[in-house]
């Protein structure tokens, strides 16, 4: 503001510097700091959901529920988009491998054949 009474070249340089600083601040805010903050928020939310599942499991067990019922209560606390089905949970509990292998149609006939042999 002190350069307003000065020559036009000096005012032009000051206005250009102010515009570049403003543009750089907006670019860094929306292009760097914003995405980093969103990523950190998402990671913290996933950690909170994980700890909530553990909390539900421990509390239901401490309240006297049978271990398998405590596990079922914890399964229901898992967010829906990653929650295993009851059959996948049973397969994993019985030692039949990971839940991802049980979900594929090709793995089911092989698992059925193995269970009928024994």
Residue pairs with C-beta under 8 A, 6 or more apart in sequence:
3 10
3 11
3 14
4 11
49 78
49 79
52 77
53 74
53 77
53 78
54 74
56 73
56 74
56 77
57 70
57 71
57 73
57 74
57 77
60 69
60 70
60 73
60 74
61 67
61 70
65 73
68 93
71 89
71 93
72 86
72 89
75 83
75 84
75 86
75 89
76 83
78 84
84 92
84 99
85 103
87 102
88 99
88 102
88 103
89 99
91 97
91 99
91 102
91 111
92 98
92 99
92 102
96 102
96 111
101 107
102 108
102 111
